[in-house]
Amino acid sequence: MQTSEQIEIRIYNPHVEPTLIYLPGLHGDWTLIGGFRRALGSRARFVEVVYPRTLTWSLEQYAQAIETALERHGISHGWLLGESFGSQLVWALAARKTFRFDGFIFAGGFVRHPLPWAVPLAEWLVGNIPDPLLSCTTFVYAKLLRVRYRRSTDVLETIAEFLGRRTDLDRRAVKHRLRLIRENDLCAVAERTSGPVFMLSGLWDPIVIWGPVRRWMRQRCPGLREFKILPGADHNVLGTASKEAADVILNWVDVRTNPSKVNPSEV
């Protein structure tokens, strides 16, 4: 089980283009992305980044470590796919301008969280919930996952691993990531990012409410090309609408050679 402060990389379809570099949410690993990976099939090289359980790294240190890991695996360019917390790392990488990214895609992502009180509340809950209650909550969540993803064998096969990775150190690492969301303001980066930037959200997302995010991005981010809502999905849009998300994203990554594919009405 990963404990050292080092980024882990997993690569699927290594000789295929385009390249999607997946930066997960607060959980920090691959355990909820199996359905999306399967939906992509052999249509893209899929690079999964796994975060260390660090309690000290800044967003800048995360970004630097991700770049180093990608270079170590011979990945010179690609599309960043930031999920929830991963969107903060996308902006941090965009700010560095030291690695050639083809574009930026956000799934349930944001610049500043649209509910200012929600992040410190979540941080407090993660840090103070009693262990028995946490174990019970995790058990119930796993049961819900089995029901929600009963048709996705990839997700069902990783539920045990998802539970196994939810250790006390993992909880403290999640609390640290929440603190990074609370303490960092990446609005200035988004305001000078020329893109291309694409955003994907689930209609039923109570964690990152997409309305204020879309309004801010339309007004302030010059790189925004399209913001798409998937009606059947929730915050975990890559997992709850895997096929639709994969098709939309693969259509987006061709924007530089086929700009007519972008639908201005969706921006």
Beta strands, then each sheet from edge to edge (+ up, - down):
strand 1: 8-12
strand 2: 19-23
strand 3: 45-50
strand 4: 77-83
strand 5: 100-107
strand 6: 197-204
strand 7: 224-234
sheet 1: 1+ 3- 2- 4- 5- 6- 7-
end
